[in-house]
Amino acid sequence: MEDEITVRSLTVNYDKKPVLWDINLDIPRGSLVGIIGPNGAGKSTLMKAMIGLLPPLSGEVRFFGKSFASHRKEIAYIAQKNAIDWDFPITVFEVILMGAYGRLGLCKRAGKKEKEEALEVLEKIGMRELADRQISSLSGGQQQRLFVGRALLQDADIFFLDEPFVGIDMATEKFLIEMFKELTRKGKTIFVVHHDLNTVEAYFDWVILLNMRLVSSGPTANVFHGVNLMHAYGQKGQILEEALEMTRMKREGALHDV
């Protein structure tokens, strides 16, 4: 229990209609977790309910044996990009520096130490030369790196990212997934709402497969297969599995051709 994030009997309603029903999960510390399922399956809802952004109808979530409130400073949430006001007059450096505020408290200002750490994070995410840019001038990939950088300065232990790969180039996507894998090797736990089924096996070591109810949760090799996809996506699941198999065959063929 102390090495797991647990969800017990979590049910969430919107306007008296169930969106998630009786979800039970046990996620080991240090996992890179893909939350997948069809549109409207409750993926973002699960994430928001786990960190208190949506009130559940019932159930509880424990982070390594403790409540969300006990881990609030160690949890980073990165919303979908369309939920962020990109015209707000703030620079790249100032956004990164916001990651230090949780440690400092509301009444303290960031000092030399925190500013140096912010510059180190900018270097790590390849954006130091953009420190003085207003955030509206950034590309989609740079915007996503920016908020991951803020979470890094926060020194979070648990990351929740809602569709971080939407609207970014493949180079940035690969950069971010390698960064996430490096963080999990250091014991961080990362949750990602994800849509591209062709990359699930390469990206995640743990999968939560949803369609309002929990279809399956566990190591990717145990969860991500045709039967579960069929249960999650209905008849589309069979088509998805066939498409995935074709992709695997193409990859293997490409390897043999090299």
C-alpha positions as CSV (number, residue, x, y, z in Angstrom):
1,M,0.0,0.0,0.0
2,E,2.7,2.5,0.9
3,D,4.4,1.9,-2.5
4,E,1.2,2.2,-4.5
5,I,-1.3,4.8,-5.6
6,T,-4.7,3.3,-4.9
7,V,-8.2,4.1,-6.1
8,R,-11.2,2.5,-4.4
9,S,-14.8,2.5,-5.6
10,L,-14.4,5.9,-7.4
11,T,-17.6,7.0,-9.0
12,V,-18.0,10.4,-10.7
13,N,-21.2,12.0,-12.0
14,Y,-21.9,15.0,-14.3
15,D,-25.4,16.4,-14.0
16,K,-26.5,13.2,-12.2
17,K,-25.2,11.1,-15.1
18,P,-22.4,8.6,-14.4
19,V,-19.1,9.4,-16.1
20,L,-17.0,6.9,-14.1
21,W,-18.4,4.0,-12.2
22,D,-16.8,2.1,-9.4
23,I,-13.1,2.4,-10.4
24,N,-10.5,0.4,-8.4
25,L,-6.8,0.7,-9.2
26,D,-3.4,-0.2,-7.7
27,I,-0.5,1.6,-9.4
28,P,3.0,0.9,-8.3
29,R,5.4,3.7,-7.5
30,G,7.7,4.5,-10.4
31,S,5.3,3.6,-13.2
32,L,4.8,5.4,-16.5
33,V,1.0,5.0,-16.9
34,G,-1.0,5.4,-20.1
35,I,-4.7,6.1,-19.5
36,I,-6.4,5.0,-22.7
37,G,-10.0,4.5,-24.0
38,P,-12.5,5.9,-26.5
39,N,-13.7,9.4,-26.6
40,G,-16.0,10.1,-23.6
41,A,-14.6,7.1,-21.7
42,G,-13.7,9.3,-18.6
43,K,-9.9,9.5,-19.0
44,S,-9.6,13.2,-18.1
45,T,-12.3,12.8,-15.5
46,L,-10.4,10.0,-13.8
47,M,-7.3,12.2,-13.6
48,K,-9.1,15.2,-12.3
49,A,-11.0,13.2,-9.7
50,M,-7.8,11.6,-8.5
51,I,-6.3,15.1,-7.6
52,G,-9.4,16.7,-6.3
53,L,-10.3,18.9,-9.3
54,L,-13.6,17.1,-9.5
55,P,-15.6,15.9,-6.5
56,P,-16.4,12.2,-6.7
57,L,-19.8,10.9,-5.8
58,S,-18.1,8.1,-3.8
59,G,-14.7,6.5,-3.3
60,E,-11.3,7.5,-2.3
61,V,-7.7,7.9,-3.6
62,R,-4.6,7.3,-1.6
63,F,-1.1,8.3,-2.6
64,F,1.4,5.9,-1.0
65,G,-1.0,5.4,1.9
66,K,-1.8,9.1,2.4
67,S,-4.5,11.5,1.1
68,F,-4.0,13.9,-1.8
69,A,-3.8,16.8,0.7
70,S,-0.8,15.2,2.3
71,H,1.0,15.0,-1.1
72,R,-0.3,18.2,-2.7
73,K,3.1,19.9,-3.0
74,E,4.6,16.7,-4.6
75,I,1.9,16.4,-7.3
76,A,2.1,18.2,-10.6
77,Y,-0.9,18.5,-13.0
78,I,-0.5,19.6,-16.6
79,A,-3.8,20.4,-18.2
80,Q,-4.7,20.2,-21.8
81,K,-3.2,23.1,-23.8
82,N,-6.6,24.5,-24.7
83,A,-7.3,25.0,-21.0
84,I,-4.4,27.5,-20.7
85,D,-4.6,31.3,-21.4
86,W,-1.6,31.6,-23.8
87,D,-2.1,35.4,-24.2
88,F,-1.4,36.0,-20.5
89,P,1.5,38.4,-20.3
90,I,4.1,36.2,-18.8
91,T,7.5,35.0,-20.0
92,V,8.9,31.5,-20.4
93,F,11.3,32.0,-17.4
94,E,8.5,33.3,-15.2
95,V,6.3,30.2,-15.9
96,I,9.2,27.9,-15.0
97,L,9.9,29.9,-11.9
98,M,6.3,29.3,-10.8
99,G,7.3,25.7,-10.1
100,A,9.2,26.9,-7.0
101,Y,6.3,28.7,-5.4
102,G,4.9,25.6,-3.8
103,R,8.1,25.0,-1.9
104,L,8.5,28.7,-1.0
105,G,5.0,29.5,0.2
106,L,2.9,32.4,-0.8
107,C,4.7,35.0,1.2
108,K,8.2,34.3,-0.1
109,R,9.8,35.4,-3.3
110,A,12.0,33.3,-5.5
111,G,15.7,34.1,-4.8
112,K,19.0,33.5,-6.5
113,K,18.9,29.8,-5.8
114,E,15.5,29.3,-7.3
115,K,16.3,31.4,-10.4
116,E,19.5,29.4,-11.0
117,E,17.4,26.2,-10.7
118,A,14.9,27.6,-13.2
119,L,17.7,28.3,-15.7
120,E,19.0,24.8,-15.3
121,V,15.5,23.4,-16.0
122,L,15.3,25.6,-19.1
123,E,18.6,24.1,-20.2
124,K,17.3,20.6,-19.6
125,I,14.2,21.1,-21.7
126,G,16.2,22.9,-24.5
127,M,14.6,26.3,-24.0
128,R,17.1,28.5,-22.2
129,E,17.5,30.8,-25.2
130,L,13.7,31.4,-25.1
131,A,13.7,32.5,-21.4
132,D,12.4,36.1,-22.2
133,R,9.8,35.1,-24.8
134,Q,6.1,35.7,-24.1
135,I,4.4,32.3,-24.0
136,S,2.0,33.1,-26.9
137,S,5.0,33.1,-29.3
138,L,5.9,29.5,-28.6
139,S,5.1,26.5,-30.8
140,G,2.9,23.7,-29.6
141,G,5.9,21.5,-28.7
142,Q,7.6,24.4,-26.9
143,Q,4.4,25.1,-24.9
144,Q,4.3,21.5,-23.7
145,R,8.0,21.4,-22.8
146,L,7.4,24.6,-20.8
147,F,4.8,23.2,-18.5
148,V,6.8,20.0,-18.1
149,G,9.7,22.2,-17.1
150,R,7.6,23.9,-14.4
151,A,6.7,20.5,-13.0
152,L,10.4,19.6,-12.9
153,L,11.3,22.7,-10.9
154,Q,8.4,21.8,-8.5
155,D,10.3,18.6,-7.9
156,A,7.1,16.6,-8.1
157,D,7.0,12.9,-7.3
158,I,3.7,12.3,-9.2
159,F,2.9,13.8,-12.5
160,F,-0.5,14.0,-14.2
161,L,-0.5,15.0,-17.9
162,D,-3.7,15.4,-19.8
163,E,-3.1,14.7,-23.5
164,P,0.5,16.1,-23.6
165,F,1.2,14.9,-27.1
166,V,-1.7,16.6,-28.9
167,G,-0.5,19.2,-31.4
168,I,3.2,18.7,-31.1
169,D,5.8,17.4,-33.5
170,M,7.2,13.9,-33.3
171,A,10.7,15.1,-32.2
172,T,9.2,16.8,-29.2
173,E,7.0,13.8,-28.4
174,K,10.1,11.5,-28.4
175,F,12.0,14.1,-26.3
176,L,9.2,14.2,-23.7
177,I,8.7,10.4,-23.5
178,E,12.4,9.9,-22.9
179,M,12.3,12.5,-20.2
180,F,9.3,10.7,-18.6
181,K,11.1,7.4,-18.7
182,E,14.1,9.0,-17.1
183,L,11.9,10.4,-14.3
184,T,10.3,7.0,-13.6
185,R,13.8,5.4,-13.3
186,K,14.3,7.9,-10.5
187,G,11.1,6.7,-8.8
188,K,8.6,9.3,-10.1
189,T,5.1,8.1,-11.1
190,I,3.6,9.6,-14.3
191,F,0.1,9.4,-15.6
192,V,-0.6,10.3,-19.2
193,V,-4.0,10.6,-21.0
194,H,-3.1,9.2,-24.4
195,H,-4.8,8.5,-27.7
196,D,-2.3,7.0,-30.2
197,L,-2.7,3.3,-29.7
198,N,0.3,2.6,-32.0
199,T,2.7,4.0,-29.4
200,V,1.2,2.5,-26.2
201,E,3.5,-0.5,-26.1
202,A,6.6,1.6,-26.7
203,Y,5.7,4.4,-24.3
204,F,4.1,2.9,-21.2
205,D,5.0,0.1,-18.8
206,W,1.5,0.3,-17.2
207,V,-1.9,0.8,-18.8
208,I,-5.3,1.8,-17.5
209,L,-8.0,0.9,-20.1
210,L,-11.3,2.7,-19.5
211,N,-14.8,3.0,-20.9
212,M,-16.7,4.6,-18.0
213,R,-15.9,1.4,-16.1
214,L,-12.5,0.0,-15.7
215,V,-11.8,-2.6,-18.5
216,S,-8.4,-3.5,-17.2
217,S,-5.3,-2.1,-15.4
218,G,-1.9,-3.6,-15.2
219,P,1.5,-4.1,-16.9
220,T,1.1,-3.1,-20.6
221,A,1.8,-6.6,-21.9
222,N,-1.0,-8.0,-19.8
223,V,-3.6,-5.4,-20.6
224,F,-3.0,-4.1,-24.1
225,H,-4.4,-6.8,-26.3
226,G,-7.4,-7.5,-28.6
227,V,-9.9,-8.8,-26.1
228,N,-9.5,-5.8,-23.8
229,L,-9.6,-3.4,-26.8
230,M,-12.8,-5.0,-28.0
231,H,-14.3,-4.5,-24.5
232,A,-13.2,-0.9,-24.4
233,Y,-14.0,0.2,-28.0
234,G,-16.7,-2.2,-29.0
235,Q,-16.6,-3.4,-32.6
236,K,-14.0,-0.7,-33.3
237,G,-11.7,-2.7,-31.0
238,Q,-11.3,-5.4,-33.5
239,I,-10.4,-2.9,-36.3
240,L,-7.9,-1.2,-33.9
241,E,-6.3,-4.5,-33.1
242,E,-6.0,-5.4,-36.8
243,A,-4.5,-2.0,-37.5
244,L,-2.0,-2.5,-34.6
245,E,-1.0,-5.9,-36.0
246,M,-0.4,-4.5,-39.4
247,T,1.8,-1.8,-37.9
248,R,3.8,-4.4,-36.0
249,M,4.3,-6.4,-39.2
250,K,5.4,-3.3,-41.0
251,R,7.9,-2.5,-38.3
252,E,9.3,-6.1,-38.3
253,G,9.5,-6.0,-42.1
254,A,11.4,-2.8,-41.9
255,L,13.8,-4.3,-39.4
256,H,14.4,-7.3,-41.6
257,D,15.0,-5.1,-44.6
258,V,17.8,-3.2,-42.8
